[in-house]
Amino acid sequence: MKIRADDPTAMKTFILNIQDTSNKMKASSGDVPEKNNSKRMEFMLETIYDIKNNKKKTEEVNPRIKKWLQKLRVDDISIRGLTWSKLLDPDKKGQWWLSGDVVSATDNVKNIEDVANKIDKDVAETQRMLQLAAAQRMNTDSRRAIFCIIMSGEDYIDAFEKLLRLELPGKQDRDIMRVLVECCLQEKVFNKYYTVLASKLCEHDKNHKFTLQFCLWDHFKELESMALSRSMHLAKFVAEMAASFTLSLTVLKTVDLSDITQLTPKRIMHFRILFEAIFDYPDTVVWKIFTRIAGTPELESFRQGIEFFVKEYILKTNKAKSQ
């Protein structure tokens, strides 16, 4: 049928030529039944005429095939375990069409070994992930499961879909964002995979966004004792989330950026990295990031804090370095 649809003109010419040849053969053979009634030729002609008339075969069992099978005393054929390689094998032996056939089972040994090897690899990978989860202090079943999914995902879509299928009971879905952020901070090199996955989760369910905000606020409280690499990754993570417009800069409102007594060297360094990462984005993105907090009267003191910090610890520092 596809041939007929692709080039109907060529198909029509082909069928007419076949009809002409068939008529000539019948005329030349006279009344000889062996030639007139060639089963193979009849079958081919019927198929060609069906194509010409756009007639599809019905889903019912072909009566001639059924009759042929009955003559062979074959009442039932199981093809569930039948592969194309076995079907096309010219050296088939025994009842090759049966799923329990000895020959078929022998031929499938390689496939069984492949499956077994894959299972062994999956088990080994799972054990490795669980050991890694224990090392990262993932101390509950839900956190271990989330950790394994995030760390073993082929990409962020794969991890996202598996997390949705996890069906965590109660409020355990809050662990998703906390584990995700922790995985990001534990990396040796900052990986945007975590920010893309976090954005996808927040887009899917706003509860993840709220959980993420509380998680980041908890980490901001630990900046003074936080390792340098974790602090840098956290700053870049927040900058990425702001640049993707998943989070607003209001996520920083728990920090008073104008209070010199709170701005210790570690805190200054952290928020410098954060704002400098934001300023590395195109001007249009930076403009949108800051205009999101520009029109709200309640954020006036927050905006003043950002302005103070940027002028005092970024612009002045960069100006001093350039001189």
C-alpha positions as a Markdown table, in Angstrom:
| # | Residue | x | y | z |
|---|---|---|---|---|
| 1 | Met | 0.0 | 0.0 | 0.0 |
| 2 | Lys | 2.9 | 2.3 | 0.7 |
| 3 | Ile | 4.3 | 1.7 | -2.8 |
| 4 | Arg | 0.8 | 2.7 | -4.2 |
| 5 | Ala | 0.7 | 5.9 | -2.2 |
| 6 | Asp | 4.3 | 6.9 | -2.9 |
| 7 | Asp | 4.1 | 6.7 | -6.8 |
| 8 | Pro | 0.6 | 5.8 | -8.1 |
| 9 | Thr | 1.6 | 6.4 | -11.7 |
| 10 | Ala | 4.5 | 4.1 | -11.7 |
| 11 | Met | 2.4 | 1.5 | -9.8 |
| 12 | Lys | -0.3 | 1.7 | -12.4 |
| 13 | Thr | 2.2 | 1.1 | -15.2 |
| 14 | Phe | 3.7 | -1.8 | -13.3 |
| 15 | Ile | 0.3 | -3.5 | -12.8 |
| 16 | Leu | -0.7 | -3.0 | -16.4 |
| 17 | Asn | 2.5 | -4.6 | -17.5 |
| 18 | Ile | 1.9 | -7.5 | -15.2 |
| 19 | Gln | -1.7 | -8.0 | -16.5 |
| 20 | Asp | -0.5 | -7.9 | -20.0 |
| 21 | Thr | 2.2 | -10.5 | -19.3 |
| 22 | Ser | -0.2 | -12.7 | -17.4 |
| 23 | Asn | -2.7 | -12.6 | -20.3 |
| 24 | Lys | 0.0 | -13.5 | -22.8 |
| 25 | Met | 1.1 | -16.5 | -20.7 |
| 26 | Lys | -2.5 | -17.8 | -20.4 |
| 27 | Ala | -3.0 | -17.4 | -24.1 |
| 28 | Ser | 0.2 | -19.2 | -25.0 |
| 29 | Ser | -0.4 | -22.1 | -22.5 |
| 30 | Gly | -3.8 | -23.0 | -23.9 |
| 31 | Asp | -5.8 | -25.3 | -21.7 |
| 32 | Val | -3.0 | -26.9 | -19.7 |
| 33 | Pro | -4.2 | -26.8 | -16.1 |
| 34 | Glu | -0.7 | -27.0 | -14.5 |
| 35 | Lys | 0.3 | -23.8 | -16.1 |
| 36 | Asn | -3.0 | -22.0 | -15.8 |
| 37 | Asn | -3.5 | -22.8 | -12.2 |
| 38 | Ser | 0.0 | -22.0 | -10.8 |
| 39 | Lys | -0.7 | -21.4 | -7.1 |
| 40 | Arg | 2.2 | -19.1 | -6.8 |
| 41 | Met | 1.2 | -17.0 | -9.8 |
| 42 | Glu | -2.4 | -16.8 | -8.6 |
| 43 | Phe | -1.3 | -15.6 | -5.2 |
| 44 | Met | 1.0 | -12.9 | -6.7 |
| 45 | Leu | -1.7 | -11.7 | -9.0 |
| 46 | Glu | -4.3 | -11.5 | -6.2 |
| 47 | Thr | -1.9 | -9.5 | -4.1 |
| 48 | Ile | -1.1 | -7.1 | -7.0 |
| 49 | Tyr | -4.8 | -6.6 | -7.8 |
| 50 | Asp | -5.5 | -6.0 | -4.1 |
| 51 | Ile | -2.9 | -3.2 | -4.1 |
| 52 | Lys | -4.4 | -1.8 | -7.3 |
| 53 | Asn | -7.8 | -1.7 | -5.7 |
| 54 | Asn | -6.4 | -0.4 | -2.4 |
| 55 | Lys | -7.8 | -3.5 | -0.7 |
| 56 | Lys | -6.1 | -4.4 | 2.5 |
| 57 | Lys | -6.0 | -7.9 | 3.9 |
| 58 | Thr | -8.5 | -8.5 | 6.7 |
| 59 | Glu | -7.3 | -9.3 | 10.2 |
| 60 | Glu | -9.0 | -12.7 | 9.9 |
| 61 | Val | -7.0 | -15.9 | 9.5 |
| 62 | Asn | -6.3 | -16.7 | 5.8 |
| 63 | Pro | -8.5 | -19.8 | 5.1 |
| 64 | Arg | -5.9 | -21.3 | 2.8 |
| 65 | Ile | -3.1 | -21.0 | 5.3 |
| 66 | Lys | -5.4 | -22.4 | 8.0 |
| 67 | Lys | -6.3 | -25.4 | 5.8 |
| 68 | Trp | -2.6 | -26.0 | 5.1 |
| 69 | Leu | -1.7 | -26.0 | 8.8 |
| 70 | Gln | -4.6 | -28.4 | 9.5 |
| 71 | Lys | -3.3 | -30.8 | 6.9 |
| 72 | Leu | 0.1 | -30.7 | 8.6 |
| 73 | Arg | -1.7 | -31.5 | 11.9 |
| 74 | Val | -0.4 | -28.3 | 13.5 |
| 75 | Asp | -3.3 | -27.0 | 15.6 |
| 76 | Asp | -1.5 | -24.2 | 17.5 |
| 77 | Ile | 1.7 | -22.2 | 17.0 |
| 78 | Ser | 3.3 | -20.2 | 19.7 |
| 79 | Ile | 5.4 | -17.3 | 18.4 |
| 80 | Arg | 5.8 | -15.3 | 21.6 |
| 81 | Gly | 9.5 | -16.3 | 22.0 |
| 82 | Leu | 10.2 | -16.3 | 18.2 |
| 83 | Thr | 12.8 | -13.9 | 16.9 |
| 84 | Trp | 13.5 | -12.7 | 13.4 |
| 85 | Ser | 16.9 | -14.4 | 13.4 |
| 86 | Lys | 15.2 | -17.8 | 14.2 |
| 87 | Leu | 12.4 | -17.2 | 11.7 |
| 88 | Leu | 14.9 | -16.5 | 8.9 |
| 89 | Asp | 17.4 | -19.2 | 9.9 |
| 90 | Pro | 17.6 | -21.6 | 6.9 |
| 91 | Asp | 18.9 | -24.4 | 9.1 |
| 92 | Lys | 15.9 | -24.6 | 11.5 |
| 93 | Lys | 15.5 | -27.9 | 13.2 |
| 94 | Gly | 12.7 | -29.6 | 15.2 |
| 95 | Gln | 9.7 | -27.6 | 16.3 |
| 96 | Trp | 11.6 | -24.4 | 16.0 |
| 97 | Trp | 8.4 | -22.3 | 16.3 |
| 98 | Leu | 7.7 | -23.4 | 19.9 |
| 99 | Ser | 9.0 | -21.2 | 22.7 |
| 100 | Gly | 10.2 | -24.3 | 24.7 |
| 101 | Asp | 12.1 | -25.9 | 21.8 |
| 102 | Val | 15.5 | -27.1 | 22.8 |
| 103 | Val | 17.2 | -25.6 | 19.7 |
| 104 | Ser | 15.5 | -22.3 | 20.4 |
| 105 | Ala | 16.6 | -22.3 | 24.0 |
| 106 | Thr | 20.2 | -23.0 | 22.9 |
| 107 | Asp | 20.1 | -20.1 | 20.4 |
| 108 | Asn | 18.9 | -17.8 | 23.2 |
| 109 | Val | 21.8 | -18.6 | 25.6 |
| 110 | Lys | 23.7 | -15.5 | 24.4 |
| 111 | Asn | 20.6 | -13.3 | 25.0 |
| 112 | Ile | 20.2 | -14.7 | 28.5 |
| 113 | Glu | 23.9 | -14.1 | 29.2 |
| 114 | Asp | 23.6 | -10.5 | 28.0 |
| 115 | Val | 20.6 | -10.0 | 30.3 |
| 116 | Ala | 22.4 | -11.6 | 33.2 |
| 117 | Asn | 25.4 | -9.4 | 32.7 |
| 118 | Lys | 23.2 | -6.3 | 32.5 |
| 119 | Ile | 21.5 | -7.3 | 35.8 |
| 120 | Asp | 24.9 | -7.8 | 37.4 |
| 121 | Lys | 26.1 | -4.3 | 36.3 |
| 122 | Asp | 22.8 | -2.7 | 37.5 |
| 123 | Val | 23.2 | -4.4 | 40.9 |
| 124 | Ala | 26.8 | -3.3 | 41.2 |
| 125 | Glu | 25.9 | 0.2 | 40.2 |
| 126 | Thr | 23.0 | 0.3 | 42.7 |
| 127 | Gln | 25.4 | -0.9 | 45.5 |
| 128 | Arg | 27.9 | 1.7 | 44.5 |
| 129 | Met | 25.2 | 4.4 | 44.6 |
| 130 | Leu | 24.0 | 3.2 | 48.0 |
| 131 | Gln | 27.5 | 3.4 | 49.4 |
| 132 | Leu | 27.9 | 6.8 | 48.0 |
| 133 | Ala | 24.6 | 7.9 | 49.5 |
| 134 | Ala | 25.7 | 6.6 | 52.9 |
| 135 | Ala | 28.9 | 8.6 | 52.6 |
| 136 | Gln | 26.9 | 11.7 | 51.8 |
| 137 | Arg | 24.8 | 11.1 | 55.0 |
| 138 | Met | 21.6 | 10.2 | 53.1 |
| 139 | Asn | 20.2 | 8.6 | 56.3 |
| 140 | Thr | 16.6 | 7.7 | 55.2 |
| 141 | Asp | 15.2 | 5.4 | 52.6 |
| 142 | Ser | 13.5 | 8.3 | 50.7 |
| 143 | Arg | 16.7 | 10.3 | 50.6 |
| 144 | Arg | 18.8 | 7.3 | 49.4 |
| 145 | Ala | 16.3 | 6.7 | 46.7 |
| 146 | Ile | 16.2 | 10.3 | 45.6 |
| 147 | Phe | 20.0 | 10.4 | 45.7 |
| 148 | Cys | 20.4 | 7.3 | 43.5 |
| 149 | Ile | 17.9 | 8.7 | 40.9 |
| 150 | Ile | 19.6 | 12.1 | 40.7 |
| 151 | Met | 23.1 | 10.8 | 40.5 |
| 152 | Ser | 22.3 | 8.0 | 38.0 |
| 153 | Gly | 20.0 | 9.9 | 35.7 |
| 154 | Glu | 21.0 | 9.8 | 32.0 |
| 155 | Asp | 20.0 | 13.4 | 31.8 |
| 156 | Tyr | 17.7 | 15.8 | 33.7 |
| 157 | Ile | 14.6 | 14.6 | 31.9 |
| 158 | Asp | 15.4 | 11.0 | 32.8 |
| 159 | Ala | 15.9 | 12.0 | 36.5 |
| 160 | Phe | 12.8 | 14.2 | 36.5 |
| 161 | Glu | 10.6 | 11.4 | 35.2 |
| 162 | Lys | 12.0 | 8.9 | 37.7 |
| 163 | Leu | 11.5 | 11.3 | 40.6 |
| 164 | Leu | 7.8 | 11.8 | 39.6 |
| 165 | Arg | 7.3 | 8.0 | 39.6 |
| 166 | Leu | 8.9 | 7.7 | 43.0 |
| 167 | Glu | 5.6 | 8.6 | 44.8 |
| 168 | Leu | 7.0 | 9.6 | 48.1 |
| 169 | Pro | 4.4 | 9.4 | 51.0 |
| 170 | Gly | 3.5 | 12.4 | 53.1 |
| 171 | Lys | 5.9 | 15.3 | 53.1 |
| 172 | Gln | 8.9 | 13.2 | 52.0 |
| 173 | Asp | 8.9 | 14.9 | 48.6 |
| 174 | Arg | 10.4 | 17.9 | 50.4 |
| 175 | Asp | 13.6 | 15.8 | 50.5 |
| 176 | Ile | 14.0 | 16.0 | 46.7 |
| 177 | Met | 15.2 | 19.6 | 46.7 |
| 178 | Arg | 17.3 | 19.2 | 49.8 |
| 179 | Val | 19.1 | 16.2 | 48.3 |
| 180 | Leu | 19.4 | 17.9 | 44.9 |
| 181 | Val | 21.1 | 21.0 | 46.4 |
| 182 | Glu | 23.4 | 18.8 | 48.6 |
| 183 | Cys | 24.4 | 16.8 | 45.5 |
| 184 | Cys | 25.3 | 20.0 | 43.7 |
| 185 | Leu | 27.4 | 21.3 | 46.7 |
| 186 | Gln | 29.3 | 18.0 | 46.9 |
| 187 | Glu | 30.6 | 18.2 | 43.4 |
| 188 | Lys | 34.2 | 19.0 | 42.7 |
| 189 | Val | 33.2 | 21.2 | 39.8 |
| 190 | Phe | 30.0 | 23.1 | 39.5 |
| 191 | Asn | 27.5 | 21.3 | 37.3 |
| 192 | Lys | 24.5 | 23.0 | 35.7 |
| 193 | Tyr | 22.7 | 19.7 | 35.6 |
| 194 | Tyr | 21.4 | 20.3 | 39.1 |
| 195 | Thr | 20.0 | 23.8 | 38.3 |
| 196 | Val | 18.2 | 22.6 | 35.1 |
| 197 | Leu | 16.7 | 19.7 | 37.0 |
| 198 | Ala | 15.7 | 22.0 | 39.9 |
| 199 | Ser | 14.1 | 24.4 | 37.4 |
| 200 | Lys | 12.1 | 21.6 | 35.8 |
| 201 | Leu | 10.9 | 20.4 | 39.2 |
| 202 | Cys | 9.8 | 23.9 | 40.2 |
| 203 | Glu | 8.0 | 24.4 | 36.9 |
| 204 | His | 6.1 | 21.2 | 37.5 |
| 205 | Asp | 5.1 | 21.8 | 41.1 |
| 206 | Lys | 5.4 | 25.2 | 43.0 |
| 207 | Asn | 5.8 | 23.3 | 46.3 |
| 208 | His | 9.3 | 22.4 | 45.1 |
| 209 | Lys | 10.0 | 26.1 | 44.7 |
| 210 | Phe | 9.0 | 26.8 | 48.3 |
| 211 | Thr | 11.1 | 23.9 | 49.5 |
| 212 | Leu | 14.0 | 25.2 | 47.6 |
| 213 | Gln | 13.8 | 28.6 | 49.1 |
| 214 | Phe | 13.7 | 27.3 | 52.6 |
| 215 | Cys | 16.6 | 25.0 | 51.8 |
| 216 | Leu | 18.7 | 27.9 | 50.5 |
| 217 | Trp | 17.9 | 30.0 | 53.6 |
| 218 | Asp | 19.2 | 27.2 | 55.8 |
| 219 | His | 22.4 | 27.1 | 53.8 |
| 220 | Phe | 22.8 | 30.9 | 54.0 |
| 221 | Lys | 22.9 | 30.5 | 57.8 |
| 222 | Glu | 25.9 | 28.1 | 57.5 |
| 223 | Leu | 28.0 | 30.3 | 55.3 |
| 224 | Glu | 30.4 | 31.2 | 58.1 |
| 225 | Ser | 31.4 | 27.5 | 58.6 |
| 226 | Met | 30.9 | 26.4 | 55.0 |
| 227 | Ala | 33.8 | 25.0 | 53.0 |
| 228 | Leu | 35.0 | 27.2 | 50.1 |
| 229 | Ser | 33.9 | 24.9 | 47.3 |
| 230 | Arg | 30.4 | 24.4 | 48.8 |
| 231 | Ser | 30.1 | 28.2 | 49.2 |
| 232 | Met | 31.1 | 28.8 | 45.6 |
| 233 | His | 28.8 | 26.1 | 44.2 |
| 234 | Leu | 25.9 | 27.5 | 46.3 |
| 235 | Ala | 26.5 | 31.1 | 44.9 |
| 236 | Lys | 26.6 | 29.8 | 41.3 |
| 237 | Phe | 23.5 | 27.7 | 41.9 |
| 238 | Val | 21.5 | 30.7 | 43.2 |
| 239 | Ala | 22.7 | 32.8 | 40.3 |
| 240 | Glu | 21.6 | 30.2 | 37.8 |
| 241 | Met | 18.2 | 29.9 | 39.3 |
| 242 | Ala | 17.8 | 33.7 | 39.2 |
| 243 | Ala | 19.0 | 33.9 | 35.6 |
| 244 | Ser | 16.5 | 31.2 | 34.6 |
| 245 | Phe | 13.8 | 33.2 | 36.4 |
| 246 | Thr | 12.9 | 30.1 | 38.5 |
| 247 | Leu | 13.7 | 32.1 | 41.6 |
| 248 | Ser | 13.7 | 35.9 | 42.3 |
| 249 | Leu | 16.4 | 37.8 | 44.0 |
| 250 | Thr | 14.0 | 37.9 | 47.0 |
| 251 | Val | 15.5 | 34.6 | 47.9 |
| 252 | Leu | 18.3 | 36.7 | 49.4 |
| 253 | Lys | 15.9 | 38.8 | 51.6 |
| 254 | Thr | 16.8 | 36.8 | 54.8 |
| 255 | Val | 20.3 | 38.3 | 54.5 |
| 256 | Asp | 20.9 | 41.9 | 55.4 |
| 257 | Leu | 23.4 | 43.0 | 52.8 |
| 258 | Ser | 23.8 | 46.4 | 54.3 |
| 259 | Asp | 24.6 | 45.3 | 57.8 |
| 260 | Ile | 28.4 | 45.5 | 58.1 |
| 261 | Thr | 28.4 | 43.6 | 61.3 |
| 262 | Gln | 27.0 | 40.5 | 59.5 |
| 263 | Leu | 29.2 | 40.8 | 56.4 |
| 264 | Thr | 32.1 | 38.7 | 57.5 |
| 265 | Pro | 34.9 | 37.9 | 54.9 |
| 266 | Lys | 33.3 | 34.5 | 54.0 |
| 267 | Arg | 29.9 | 36.1 | 53.5 |
| 268 | Ile | 31.3 | 38.9 | 51.5 |
| 269 | Met | 33.1 | 36.5 | 49.3 |
| 270 | His | 30.0 | 34.3 | 48.8 |
| 271 | Phe | 27.7 | 37.1 | 47.7 |
| 272 | Arg | 30.4 | 38.6 | 45.5 |
| 273 | Ile | 30.6 | 35.4 | 43.6 |
| 274 | Leu | 26.8 | 35.3 | 43.4 |
| 275 | Phe | 26.4 | 38.8 | 42.0 |
| 276 | Glu | 29.4 | 38.6 | 39.7 |
| 277 | Ala | 27.9 | 35.3 | 38.2 |
| 278 | Ile | 24.7 | 37.2 | 37.6 |
| 279 | Phe | 26.5 | 40.1 | 35.9 |
| 280 | Asp | 28.2 | 37.7 | 33.5 |
| 281 | Tyr | 24.8 | 37.1 | 31.9 |
| 282 | Pro | 23.7 | 39.2 | 28.9 |
| 283 | Asp | 22.4 | 42.7 | 29.8 |
| 284 | Thr | 18.9 | 41.8 | 28.9 |
| 285 | Val | 18.9 | 38.9 | 31.4 |
| 286 | Val | 20.5 | 41.0 | 34.1 |
| 287 | Trp | 17.9 | 43.8 | 33.5 |
| 288 | Lys | 15.0 | 41.3 | 33.9 |
| 289 | Ile | 16.5 | 39.8 | 37.1 |
| 290 | Phe | 16.6 | 43.2 | 38.8 |
| 291 | Thr | 13.4 | 44.6 | 37.4 |
| 292 | Arg | 11.5 | 41.7 | 39.0 |
| 293 | Ile | 12.2 | 43.3 | 42.4 |
| 294 | Ala | 12.0 | 47.0 | 41.3 |
| 295 | Gly | 8.3 | 47.8 | 41.6 |
| 296 | Thr | 7.5 | 46.4 | 45.0 |
| 297 | Pro | 7.4 | 49.0 | 47.8 |
| 298 | Glu | 7.9 | 46.4 | 50.5 |
| 299 | Leu | 11.3 | 45.5 | 49.0 |
| 300 | Glu | 12.7 | 49.0 | 49.3 |
| 301 | Ser | 15.1 | 48.2 | 52.1 |
| 302 | Phe | 16.1 | 45.0 | 50.4 |
| 303 | Arg | 16.9 | 46.9 | 47.2 |
| 304 | Gln | 19.0 | 49.4 | 49.2 |
| 305 | Gly | 20.9 | 46.5 | 50.7 |
| 306 | Ile | 21.7 | 45.1 | 47.3 |
| 307 | Glu | 22.7 | 48.5 | 46.0 |
| 308 | Phe | 25.0 | 49.1 | 49.0 |
| 309 | Phe | 26.7 | 45.7 | 48.6 |
| 310 | Val | 27.3 | 46.0 | 44.9 |
| 311 | Lys | 28.8 | 49.5 | 45.2 |
| 312 | Glu | 30.9 | 48.7 | 48.3 |
| 313 | Tyr | 32.2 | 45.2 | 47.6 |
| 314 | Ile | 32.0 | 44.8 | 43.8 |
| 315 | Leu | 32.3 | 48.1 | 42.0 |
| 316 | Lys | 34.9 | 49.6 | 44.5 |
| 317 | Thr | 36.9 | 46.4 | 44.6 |
| 318 | Asn | 37.0 | 46.0 | 40.8 |
| 319 | Lys | 37.9 | 49.7 | 40.4 |
| 320 | Ala | 40.8 | 49.3 | 42.9 |
| 321 | Lys | 42.1 | 46.3 | 41.0 |
| 322 | Ser | 42.0 | 48.2 | 37.7 |
| 323 | Gln | 44.1 | 51.0 | 39.1 |
